Amino acid sequence: MSTFSIFFLSLLGIIALVLFPAVSSQAAVSPNVGPASGGTNVTIDGIKFVKVSVGVRHALGLTSQGTVYSWGYNNYGELGNGTAVSSSVPVQVKGIGGSGYLTGVTDISAGGWFSLALSNGHLVSWGYNGDGELGIASNTNSTTPVLVKGVGGTGELIGVTSFSAGFAQAYATNGTNVYAWGTNNSGRLGNNQDGVDSNTPVIVLGVDGVTPLTNVSVVVAGAASGLAISNGAVFAWGANYSGNLGDNSTTNRAYAVAVSGPGGTGTLTGMTMLAAGESFGLASSGTATYAWGDNGSGALGNGTLTSSLFPVQVVGIGGTGHLTGVTSLGAGLYQSLALTNSGAVAWGSNVAGSLGNNSTTASSYPVRILGLGGQGFLTTASSIDGGEYYSMAATPSGMLGWGQSSSTLIGDGGSVVDSLVPVIGPNFQPTSVLFGTASTQSVTNNSGIWNVISPVGAPGAVVIQATANVFGGSTAGVPVSTSWNAGTFTYEAALANTGSPNMLPLGLASAGTVVLGVVLLIALRRQGRK
């Protein structure tokens, strides 16, 4: 092919991109262009819950818009809505100091009677503070979020990448050190000062009990212990009465010790996910999952009821093979939960139906969690977690809950006391979509994707504002609805009638001809000089 031919074809390609731009990939608004006469079928991303974190008797839900809702017991302000009134419906968590509402949230963690969240890079806490678990240099409860202080009570804790709330203690890491605050009973703060509580963060120490545990990527809290992944290995500290720490002993540890490898030798390595319950721990690499500690209810998932002081491998569904394809772990006080490539599973205690398999029989191996109302299996969850005798999962359709509800825990408005199968809890129901100032009709919700028909509009771009009612969100002081900018939509004026439906509009065709003519003339002149 001649140099001129290559040059000519390249220019034609550039012109084609200018005149006929490629169709963009699926976006938040699709399609984002339509005629001014309206009638375009448009889909937009609706608001949905993307993560759930369950405390002993309250729960938090993180939304796709970076806001947080809570429900359940609220005796100490653990719901974060400025009151100490329990709620069977979702209430929105207030902003720092009670101003507005918490925004820009990227992660959440519900503890015993308090909560944590990372909001616009700031670690905040609220709820019970009798043991200093809020980390605010005082022991005063707070019904709205407050900033967690830095080490020694100076400034605030910054750069947090992972955090977790325990029963009465909390942990956070910035990717280097682990920080702990709250009660230090059984050495759970890991600073080698057993029994000395701290209402500001202290640094968790490594295996020598002197220098800090470093290079930490993940940290989680059990009821009275902590777990962390450091340099690819799993470490633990705190209470060890049932082998909670997995170090082949029952000795409490006031600083980090390495979790033993399977069989009690070596160190557990290669793990990327952690979870912890009342007296057991979980770790997974995705391809292999291990558990250790108390196994009286089968929470270790190895097909036995024998407790273990070191990690044992979790078996597969029904007790066959081993559990693989794990993408996320969760733990209640007495039950273990996991999301896998083939759906959600659970094992351990099944009081009040907390395993979600339509029974109350405990299981020493993973069983499939049923789908909504007991139909099929739960396969759409993005997050899963458990509390005392109940469990919850975040799905595109809303929060699902099962087990003991006590009229408040599942957040379904109090209609369910207990349920052996998942029932719908907090969710968002679309109410309106505005294209600029024009409202659309017939908004439908399909697992978090909203379908609307564009109304008539003037040529040009408009902002789409979506509004949804929060299921049950009608208690005093709580907004019934939430609104957000869902994207933009451009109205196009009607095309001029050119006499042929296959012809470009005259102006565009003329412009293209001029550009093409100039380009060819330049190319021919350059070719003639050679």
C-alpha positions as CSV (number, residue, x, y, z in Angstrom):
1,M,0.0,0.0,0.0
2,S,1.4,3.5,-0.9
3,T,2.3,6.1,1.6
4,F,-0.5,8.3,0.2
5,S,-3.1,5.4,0.6
6,I,-2.2,4.8,4.2
7,F,-2.3,8.6,4.9
8,F,-5.6,8.9,3.1
9,L,-7.2,6.0,5.0
10,S,-6.0,7.2,8.3
11,L,-7.5,10.6,7.6
12,L,-10.8,9.0,6.6
13,G,-10.8,7.2,10.0
14,I,-10.3,10.4,11.9
15,I,-13.1,12.1,9.9
16,A,-15.4,9.1,10.6
17,L,-14.7,9.5,14.4
18,V,-15.6,13.2,14.2
19,L,-18.7,12.8,12.1
20,F,-19.9,9.4,13.6
21,P,-18.6,9.0,17.1
22,A,-18.5,5.5,18.6
23,V,-21.4,4.4,20.8
24,S,-20.3,4.8,24.4
25,S,-20.4,1.9,26.9
26,Q,-23.2,1.5,29.3
27,A,-23.3,4.5,31.6
28,A,-25.4,5.7,34.6
29,V,-27.9,7.1,32.1
30,S,-28.5,5.1,29.0
31,P,-29.2,6.4,26.4
32,N,-28.2,9.9,27.4
33,V,-29.5,11.5,24.2
34,G,-33.0,11.7,22.8
35,P,-35.4,13.8,20.8
36,A,-37.0,16.9,22.3
37,S,-40.4,15.3,21.7
38,G,-39.7,12.9,24.5
39,G,-40.7,9.2,24.6
40,T,-37.2,7.8,24.9
41,N,-36.9,4.7,27.1
42,V,-34.1,5.6,29.6
43,T,-32.4,3.6,32.3
44,I,-30.6,5.2,35.3
45,D,-28.8,3.8,38.3
46,G,-31.2,3.9,41.2
47,I,-30.0,4.3,44.8
48,K,-29.3,0.9,46.4
49,F,-27.6,-0.6,49.5
50,V,-24.1,-1.8,48.7
51,K,-22.9,-3.0,52.1
52,V,-24.4,-4.1,55.4
53,S,-22.8,-4.3,58.8
54,V,-24.6,-5.9,61.7
55,G,-23.9,-5.3,65.4
56,V,-25.3,-7.3,68.3
57,R,-28.8,-5.7,67.9
58,H,-28.5,-2.9,65.4
59,A,-27.5,-2.7,61.7
60,L,-26.0,-0.2,59.3
61,G,-26.6,0.0,55.5
62,L,-24.2,1.9,53.2
63,T,-25.8,3.2,50.0
64,S,-24.5,3.7,46.5
65,Q,-24.8,7.5,47.1
66,G,-22.4,7.3,50.1
67,T,-25.0,7.8,52.8
68,V,-25.8,5.6,55.7
69,Y,-29.1,4.3,57.2
70,S,-29.5,2.3,60.5
71,W,-32.2,0.4,62.3
72,G,-32.6,-1.7,65.4
73,Y,-31.9,-1.0,69.1
74,N,-30.8,2.5,69.9
75,N,-30.5,2.7,73.7
76,Y,-27.2,4.4,73.5
77,G,-27.5,6.3,70.2
78,E,-25.9,3.6,68.1
79,L,-28.2,4.4,65.2
80,G,-26.6,7.9,64.9
81,N,-29.8,9.8,64.2
82,G,-29.6,12.1,67.2
83,T,-32.0,10.1,69.4
84,A,-31.9,7.1,71.8
85,V,-35.1,5.7,70.4
86,S,-35.0,2.3,68.8
87,S,-36.4,2.0,65.3
88,S,-38.0,-0.8,63.3
89,V,-37.5,1.3,60.1
90,P,-34.4,2.7,58.6
91,V,-33.3,6.1,59.9
92,Q,-30.6,8.2,58.2
93,V,-27.3,8.7,60.1
94,K,-26.7,12.4,60.9
95,G,-23.6,14.3,59.9
96,I,-20.6,15.0,62.1
97,G,-21.8,16.8,65.2
98,G,-25.4,16.3,64.2
99,S,-25.2,18.7,61.2
100,G,-27.0,17.5,58.1
101,Y,-26.4,13.9,57.2
102,L,-23.3,11.8,56.8
103,T,-22.1,11.8,53.2
104,G,-19.1,10.5,51.2
105,V,-19.1,7.3,53.2
106,T,-17.0,4.5,51.8
107,D,-17.2,1.9,54.6
108,I,-19.1,1.1,57.8
109,S,-18.9,-1.1,60.9
110,A,-21.5,-1.9,63.5
111,G,-20.1,-3.0,66.9
112,G,-21.7,-4.1,70.2
113,W,-23.6,-0.9,71.0
114,F,-21.7,1.6,68.9
115,S,-20.9,2.3,65.2
116,L,-18.0,3.4,62.9
117,A,-17.9,4.9,59.4
118,L,-15.4,6.5,57.1
119,S,-16.9,9.7,55.8
120,N,-14.9,11.8,53.3
121,G,-11.7,10.3,54.7
122,H,-12.7,11.0,58.3
123,L,-13.2,8.1,60.7
124,V,-16.2,8.8,62.8
125,S,-18.0,7.0,65.7
126,W,-21.3,7.2,67.6
127,G,-23.2,5.3,70.3
128,Y,-22.1,3.8,73.6
129,N,-18.9,5.1,75.0
130,G,-18.7,3.7,78.6
131,D,-15.4,2.0,77.8
132,G,-14.0,4.6,75.5
133,E,-14.9,2.7,72.3
134,L,-15.7,5.9,70.4
135,G,-12.1,7.0,70.7
136,I,-12.9,10.6,71.4
137,A,-10.8,11.2,74.6
138,S,-13.9,10.9,76.8
139,N,-16.4,8.3,77.9
140,T,-19.5,10.2,77.0
141,N,-22.1,8.6,74.7
142,S,-22.9,10.3,71.4
143,T,-26.1,10.0,69.5
144,T,-24.5,11.5,66.4
145,P,-21.1,10.9,64.7
146,V,-18.0,12.4,66.2
147,L,-14.4,12.3,64.9
148,V,-12.1,9.6,66.2
149,K,-9.0,11.2,67.8
150,G,-5.4,10.5,66.9
151,V,-2.9,8.7,69.2
152,G,-2.8,10.3,72.6
153,G,-6.0,12.3,71.8
154,T,-4.2,14.7,69.5
155,G,-5.9,15.7,66.2
156,E,-7.8,13.0,64.4
157,L,-7.0,9.5,63.2
158,I,-6.1,10.0,59.5
159,G,-5.3,7.8,56.5
160,V,-7.5,4.9,57.6
161,T,-7.8,2.1,55.1
162,S,-9.5,-0.6,57.1
163,F,-11.4,-0.5,60.4
164,S,-13.7,-2.6,62.5
165,A,-15.9,-2.4,65.6
166,G,-15.9,-5.1,68.3
167,F,-18.1,-5.6,71.3
168,A,-16.5,-2.8,73.3
169,Q,-13.3,-2.1,71.4
170,A,-12.4,-0.9,67.9
171,Y,-9.5,-1.2,65.5
172,A,-8.2,0.7,62.5
173,T,-5.2,0.7,60.2
174,N,-3.6,3.1,57.8
175,G,-1.8,0.4,56.0
176,T,1.1,0.5,58.4
177,N,0.1,0.3,62.1
178,V,-3.0,-1.0,63.8
179,Y,-4.7,1.4,66.2
180,A,-7.0,0.2,69.0
181,W,-9.2,1.9,71.6
182,G,-11.9,1.0,74.1
183,T,-11.8,-1.7,76.8
184,N,-8.6,-3.6,77.3
185,N,-10.0,-6.5,79.1
186,S,-8.1,-9.7,78.1
187,G,-5.5,-7.5,76.3
188,R,-7.8,-6.8,73.4
189,L,-6.1,-3.5,72.6
190,G,-2.9,-5.4,71.9
191,N,-0.6,-2.7,73.4
192,N,0.8,-5.0,76.1
193,Q,-1.2,-3.1,78.8
194,D,-3.8,-5.7,79.7
195,G,-6.7,-4.3,81.7
196,V,-5.8,-0.6,81.0
197,D,-8.6,0.9,78.9
198,S,-8.0,3.7,76.5
199,N,-10.5,6.2,75.1
200,T,-8.0,7.3,72.5
201,P,-6.1,5.1,70.0
202,V,-3.1,3.2,71.0
203,I,-0.8,1.2,68.7
204,V,-1.1,-2.6,68.6
205,L,2.3,-4.3,69.1
206,G,3.9,-7.1,67.2
207,V,5.0,-10.5,68.3
208,D,7.9,-9.2,70.5
209,G,5.4,-7.1,72.5
210,V,7.6,-4.0,72.0
211,T,7.6,-2.8,68.4
212,P,4.4,-2.1,66.4
213,L,2.7,-4.7,64.2
214,T,3.3,-3.2,60.7
215,N,2.4,-3.5,57.0
216,V,-1.2,-4.3,57.9
217,S,-3.7,-4.6,55.0
218,V,-6.8,-5.8,56.8
219,V,-8.0,-5.6,60.5
220,V,-11.2,-7.0,62.0
221,A,-12.7,-7.2,65.5
222,G,-14.2,-10.2,67.2
223,A,-16.2,-9.8,70.4
224,A,-13.1,-9.6,72.5
225,S,-10.2,-10.0,70.1
226,G,-8.6,-8.6,67.0
227,L,-7.3,-10.1,63.8
228,A,-5.0,-8.6,61.2
229,I,-3.2,-9.5,58.0
230,S,0.4,-8.3,58.1
231,N,2.8,-9.1,55.3
232,G,0.4,-11.8,54.1
233,A,0.3,-13.6,57.4
234,V,-2.6,-13.6,60.0
235,F,-2.1,-12.3,63.5
236,A,-4.4,-12.1,66.5
237,W,-4.6,-10.7,70.0
238,G,-7.0,-10.5,73.0
239,A,-9.2,-13.1,74.6
240,N,-8.4,-16.7,73.8
241,Y,-10.7,-18.7,76.1
242,S,-11.8,-21.0,73.3
243,G,-8.9,-20.9,71.0
244,N,-10.2,-17.6,69.5
245,L,-6.7,-16.6,68.4
246,G,-5.8,-19.8,66.6
247,D,-2.3,-19.9,68.0
248,N,-2.7,-23.5,69.3
249,S,-3.2,-22.3,72.9
250,T,-5.9,-20.8,75.2
251,T,-3.7,-18.1,76.6
252,N,-4.9,-14.5,76.3
253,R,-2.5,-12.3,74.4
254,A,-1.9,-8.7,75.2
255,Y,0.0,-8.2,71.9
256,A,-0.1,-9.9,68.5
257,V,0.7,-13.5,67.9
258,A,0.8,-15.4,64.7
259,V,-2.2,-17.6,63.9
260,S,-1.0,-21.1,63.4
261,G,-1.1,-22.9,60.1
262,P,-3.5,-25.9,59.5
263,G,-2.5,-28.7,61.9
264,G,-1.1,-26.2,64.4
265,T,2.3,-25.8,62.8
266,G,3.8,-22.8,60.9
267,T,1.8,-19.6,60.3
268,L,-1.5,-19.1,58.4
269,T,-0.5,-17.2,55.2
270,G,-2.0,-16.2,51.9
271,M,-5.3,-15.0,53.3
272,T,-7.0,-11.9,52.0
273,M,-10.3,-11.9,54.0
274,L,-11.0,-12.0,57.7
275,A,-14.1,-12.2,60.0
276,A,-14.6,-13.0,63.6
277,G,-17.5,-14.0,65.9
278,E,-18.0,-14.3,69.6
279,S,-15.3,-16.9,70.1
280,F,-14.1,-18.0,66.6
281,G,-12.1,-16.6,63.7
282,L,-12.4,-17.0,59.9
283,A,-9.9,-16.4,57.1
284,S,-10.0,-17.0,53.4
285,S,-7.9,-16.6,50.3
286,G,-11.0,-17.2,48.1
287,T,-9.8,-20.7,47.1
288,A,-9.4,-22.0,50.7
289,T,-11.2,-20.9,53.9
290,Y,-10.2,-21.7,57.5
291,A,-11.8,-21.3,60.9
292,W,-10.6,-21.8,64.5
293,G,-11.9,-21.5,68.0
294,D,-15.2,-22.5,69.6
295,N,-17.2,-25.0,67.6
296,G,-20.1,-26.0,69.9
297,S,-22.6,-24.9,67.2
298,G,-20.6,-25.8,64.2
299,A,-19.3,-22.3,63.4
300,L,-16.0,-23.7,62.2
301,G,-17.8,-25.4,59.3
302,N,-15.5,-28.5,59.1
303,G,-18.3,-31.0,59.6
304,T,-17.7,-31.6,63.3
305,L,-18.6,-30.0,66.6
306,T,-15.1,-30.2,67.9
307,S,-13.4,-26.9,68.8
308,S,-10.0,-26.2,67.5
309,L,-7.0,-24.2,68.8
310,F,-5.7,-23.9,65.3
311,P,-7.2,-23.4,61.8
312,V,-9.2,-26.1,60.2
313,Q,-10.4,-26.0,56.6
314,V,-14.1,-25.2,56.0
315,V,-15.8,-28.0,54.0
316,G,-18.0,-27.5,51.0
317,I,-21.7,-27.2,50.7
318,G,-23.4,-30.3,52.2
319,G,-20.1,-31.4,53.7
320,T,-18.5,-32.5,50.4
321,G,-15.0,-31.2,49.4
322,H,-13.9,-27.8,50.6
323,L,-15.5,-24.3,50.3
324,T,-14.1,-22.4,47.4
325,G,-14.9,-19.3,45.3
326,V,-15.4,-17.2,48.4
327,T,-15.6,-13.5,47.7
328,S,-16.6,-12.1,51.1
329,L,-16.9,-13.3,54.7
330,G,-19.2,-12.3,57.5
331,A,-19.8,-13.5,61.1
332,G,-22.5,-13.3,63.6
333,L,-22.0,-14.0,67.3
334,Y,-22.5,-17.7,66.7
335,Q,-22.9,-18.2,62.9
336,S,-20.5,-17.9,60.0
337,L,-21.5,-16.5,56.6
338,A,-19.8,-16.2,53.2
339,L,-20.6,-15.0,49.7
340,T,-19.3,-17.3,46.9
341,N,-19.3,-17.3,43.2
342,S,-22.3,-19.6,43.3
343,G,-24.3,-17.8,46.0
344,A,-24.5,-17.1,49.7
345,V,-23.8,-19.8,52.3
346,A,-23.9,-20.1,56.1
347,W,-23.0,-22.5,58.9
348,G,-23.1,-22.7,62.7
349,S,-25.9,-21.8,65.1
350,N,-29.3,-21.6,63.6
351,V,-31.3,-20.1,66.5
352,A,-34.4,-18.4,65.2
353,G,-33.4,-19.3,61.6
354,S,-30.2,-17.2,61.4
355,L,-28.8,-19.5,58.7
356,G,-31.7,-18.6,56.4
357,N,-32.3,-22.2,55.1
358,N,-35.9,-22.5,56.4
359,S,-34.9,-24.5,59.5
360,T,-33.6,-24.0,63.1
361,T,-31.2,-26.9,63.0
362,A,-27.6,-25.9,63.5
363,S,-25.2,-27.0,60.7
364,S,-21.5,-27.9,61.0
365,Y,-21.0,-27.4,57.3
366,P,-22.1,-24.7,54.8
367,V,-25.7,-24.7,53.7
368,R,-27.2,-22.5,50.9
369,I,-29.1,-19.4,52.1
370,L,-32.5,-19.3,50.4
371,G,-33.7,-16.4,48.3
372,L,-36.3,-13.9,49.1
373,G,-39.3,-15.5,50.7
374,G,-37.6,-18.9,50.5
375,Q,-37.6,-19.0,46.7
376,G,-34.5,-20.3,45.1
377,F,-31.1,-19.3,46.5
378,L,-29.5,-16.0,47.5
379,T,-27.2,-15.2,44.6
380,T,-27.3,-11.4,44.2
381,A,-25.8,-10.2,47.5
382,S,-22.9,-7.8,47.5
383,S,-22.4,-7.9,51.3
384,I,-23.4,-10.2,54.2
385,D,-23.1,-10.1,58.0
386,G,-24.6,-11.4,61.2
387,G,-25.6,-10.3,64.6
388,E,-26.7,-12.2,67.7
389,Y,-29.4,-14.5,66.3
390,Y,-30.0,-12.8,62.9
391,S,-28.3,-12.2,59.6
392,M,-28.6,-9.7,56.8
393,A,-27.4,-9.3,53.2
394,A,-27.3,-6.2,50.9
395,T,-28.8,-6.9,47.4
396,P,-29.7,-4.6,44.5
397,S,-33.3,-5.0,45.5
398,G,-32.8,-4.0,49.1
399,M,-31.7,-5.4,52.4
400,L,-32.7,-9.0,53.2
401,G,-32.9,-10.2,56.7
402,W,-33.6,-13.5,58.4
403,G,-33.5,-15.0,61.9
404,Q,-34.6,-13.2,65.1
405,S,-36.0,-9.8,64.5
406,S,-37.6,-8.8,67.8
407,S,-39.7,-6.4,65.7
408,T,-36.8,-4.1,65.1
409,L,-33.6,-5.9,64.0
410,I,-34.5,-6.7,60.3
411,G,-35.7,-3.1,59.7
412,D,-38.9,-4.2,57.9
413,G,-41.2,-1.9,60.0
414,G,-41.8,-4.5,62.7
415,S,-44.1,-6.8,60.7
416,V,-41.8,-9.8,61.2
417,V,-40.7,-11.1,64.6
418,D,-38.7,-14.1,63.4
419,S,-38.1,-15.5,59.9
420,L,-36.5,-18.8,58.8
421,V,-36.0,-17.4,55.3
422,P,-34.9,-14.0,54.0
423,V,-37.5,-11.2,54.0
424,I,-37.2,-7.7,52.5
425,G,-36.0,-5.1,54.9
426,P,-34.9,-1.5,54.2
427,N,-35.0,-0.7,50.5
428,F,-35.6,2.3,48.2
429,Q,-38.8,2.8,46.2
430,P,-38.6,5.2,43.3
431,T,-41.1,8.1,43.4
432,S,-40.1,10.5,40.7
433,V,-37.5,11.4,38.1
434,L,-37.1,15.0,36.8
435,F,-35.5,15.8,33.5
436,G,-34.5,19.4,34.4
437,T,-37.9,20.6,35.7
438,A,-40.1,18.2,33.7
439,S,-41.3,15.1,35.4
440,T,-41.4,11.7,33.8
441,Q,-44.2,9.1,34.2
442,S,-44.1,5.4,35.0
443,V,-40.9,4.9,36.9
444,T,-40.1,1.2,37.5
445,N,-37.3,-0.4,39.5
446,N,-35.6,-3.6,38.3
447,S,-33.0,-4.6,41.0
448,G,-31.7,-1.0,41.4
449,I,-31.9,-0.1,37.7
450,W,-34.7,2.4,37.1
451,N,-36.6,2.5,33.8
452,V,-38.3,5.8,32.8
453,I,-39.7,7.5,29.7
454,S,-38.2,10.9,28.9
455,P,-40.7,13.8,29.0
456,V,-40.9,16.5,26.4
457,G,-38.1,19.0,26.7
458,A,-36.3,21.9,25.1
459,P,-33.2,21.2,23.1
460,G,-30.0,21.1,25.2
461,A,-28.6,19.2,28.2
462,V,-30.6,18.8,31.5
463,V,-29.8,17.3,34.9
464,I,-31.7,14.2,35.9
465,Q,-32.8,14.4,39.5
466,A,-34.1,11.1,41.0
467,T,-36.1,10.7,44.2
468,A,-36.9,7.6,46.2
469,N,-38.8,6.8,49.3
470,V,-36.9,5.0,52.0
471,F,-38.9,1.9,52.9
472,G,-40.6,2.7,56.3
473,G,-38.7,6.0,56.6
474,S,-41.5,8.1,58.0
475,T,-40.5,8.5,61.7
476,A,-40.3,12.0,63.1
477,G,-37.3,13.9,62.1
478,V,-36.3,11.5,59.3
479,P,-36.7,12.4,55.7
480,V,-39.3,10.3,53.9
481,S,-37.4,10.5,50.7
482,T,-33.9,11.0,49.3
483,S,-32.9,12.8,46.1
484,W,-29.7,12.9,44.0
485,N,-28.4,13.9,40.6
486,A,-28.5,10.8,38.6
487,G,-26.7,12.2,35.5
488,T,-27.5,14.3,32.4
489,F,-29.7,13.9,29.4
490,T,-29.4,15.9,26.1
491,Y,-32.5,16.8,24.1
492,E,-31.9,17.0,20.4
493,A,-33.9,19.3,18.1
494,A,-35.9,17.6,15.3
495,L,-33.7,17.0,12.2
496,A,-34.4,19.0,9.1
497,N,-36.3,17.1,6.4
498,T,-33.7,16.4,3.7
499,G,-36.0,14.3,1.5
500,S,-34.0,11.1,2.3
501,P,-33.9,9.4,5.7
502,N,-30.5,8.1,4.9
503,M,-28.9,11.5,4.3
504,L,-27.0,13.5,6.9
505,P,-28.5,16.9,7.9
506,L,-27.5,19.4,5.3
507,G,-25.3,21.5,7.6
508,L,-23.4,18.4,8.9
509,A,-23.0,16.9,5.4
510,S,-21.7,20.2,4.1
511,A,-19.3,20.6,6.9
512,G,-18.1,17.1,6.4
513,T,-17.6,17.7,2.6
514,V,-15.6,20.8,3.3
515,V,-13.4,19.1,5.8
516,L,-12.9,16.1,3.5
517,G,-12.1,18.4,0.6
518,V,-9.5,20.4,2.5
519,V,-7.9,17.2,3.8
520,L,-7.7,15.6,0.3
521,L,-6.2,18.8,-1.2
522,I,-3.5,18.9,1.4
523,A,-2.7,15.3,0.9
524,L,-2.6,15.6,-2.9
525,R,-0.2,18.5,-2.7
526,R,2.1,16.7,-0.3
527,Q,2.1,13.7,-2.6
528,G,2.9,15.8,-5.6
529,R,6.0,17.2,-4.0
530,K,7.5,13.7,-3.6
